[in-house]
Amino acid sequence: MTTFAHVGGGIVVAAAVQHFVFREEITASTIVVGALLGLMPDLDSIFALLFGKWSLGAGQLSHHQYFTHTPLFFLVLMGLLWLAAGWKWAVMFGAVTLTHLLFDSWSTDDGIMWLWPFRSQQYSVFPMGIHSGGIYGLQFYSHYLRMPRLILPELALVAGGVYVIFRYLFSR
């Protein structure tokens, strides 16, 4: 998924948790927290760059190979957050970050390590060779965004995030 879909998806999931689980009104904080948590798992891109898993020349990013892109990592953080800040923050954090990992497993050629530390194999739902032939960077996105199986969920997540924002803004 692209950054825009992760942000949109984070906003949608945060709003759903706020409304359906907590039974509370969606606030500006819900939207901001959802957007930031929607991107949080991709902060490991910084480590990928620093430790040679991302070649700027080829535009190849392999940050899904780090333990920081695994469910176990975020479940541990969720537990620590539960202890430090309470169950609501932990539930919000877990819902948004774990959904990010689901999005990273949708129709990709790499997926994530769902069974880490027991297995380092990466799993993808509907795997496709979207980087086949060494396609990265802008060329990759040009190719990626022409595939219905990929562009439709992207558009749905972005539209969902925009809908939540507009609904919040115009319901006040």
Residue pairs with C-beta under 8 A, 6 or more apart in sequence:
1 9
1 103
1 104
1 106
1 153
1 154
1 157
2 141
2 144
2 154
3 39
3 42
4 154
4 157
4 158
5 103
5 153
5 154
5 157
5 158
6 38
6 39
6 42
6 100
6 103
6 157
7 35
7 38
7 39
7 158
7 161
8 38
8 157
8 158
8 159
8 160
8 161
8 162
9 38
9 99
9 100
9 103
9 157
9 160
9 161
10 34
10 35
10 36
10 37
10 38
10 39
10 96
10 99
10 100
10 161
11 31
11 34
11 35
11 38
11 160
11 161
11 164
11 165
12 34
12 157
12 160
12 161
12 164
13 34
13 38
13 95
13 96
13 99
14 30
14 31
14 33
14 34
14 37
14 38
14 92
14 95
14 96
15 26
15 30
15 31
15 34
15 164
16 95
17 91
17 92
17 95
17 96
18 24
18 25
18 26
18 27
18 30
18 92
19 25
19 26
21 91
21 95
22 88
22 91
26 164
26 167
26 168
27 168
28 168
30 168
31 164
31 165
31 168
33 92
33 96
34 96
34 161
34 164
35 161
37 92
37 93
37 96
37 97
37 100
38 96
38 99
38 100
39 100
40 96
40 97
40 100
41 68
41 69
41 74
41 97
41 100
41 101
41 104
42 63
42 100
43 68
44 63
44 66
44 68
44 69
45 54
45 61
45 63
47 53
47 63
47 66
47 68
48 54
48 61
48 62
48 63
48 66
49 56
53 61
53 62
53 63
53 65
53 66
54 60
54 61
54 62
54 63
58 134
58 136
59 136
59 137
59 140
60 131
60 136
61 136
62 110
63 69
64 104
64 110
64 111
64 112
64 113
64 122
65 110
65 113
65 120
65 122
67 73
67 113
67 116
67 117
69 101
69 104
69 112
69 113
70 101
70 112
70 113
70 114
70 116
70 117
71 98
71 101
71 112
71 114
71 116
72 116
72 117
74 93
74 94
74 97
74 98
74 101
75 94
75 98
77 93
77 97
78 90
78 93
78 94
78 97
79 90
81 89
81 90
81 93
82 89
82 90
101 112
101 114
103 153
103 157
104 111
104 112
105 111
105 112
105 114
105 123
105 124
105 125
106 124
106 125
106 126
106 150
106 153
107 124
107 125
107 126
107 127
107 128
107 130
107 147
107 149
107 150
108 124
108 127
108 128
108 130
109 124
109 127
109 128
109 129
109 130
109 131
109 132
110 122
110 124
110 131
111 122
111 123
111 124
111 125
111 127
112 122
112 123
113 119
113 120
113 121
113 122
113 123
114 123
115 121
115 123
126 149
128 147
128 149
130 140
130 143
130 144
130 147
130 150
131 140
135 143
144 150
144 151
145 151
145 154
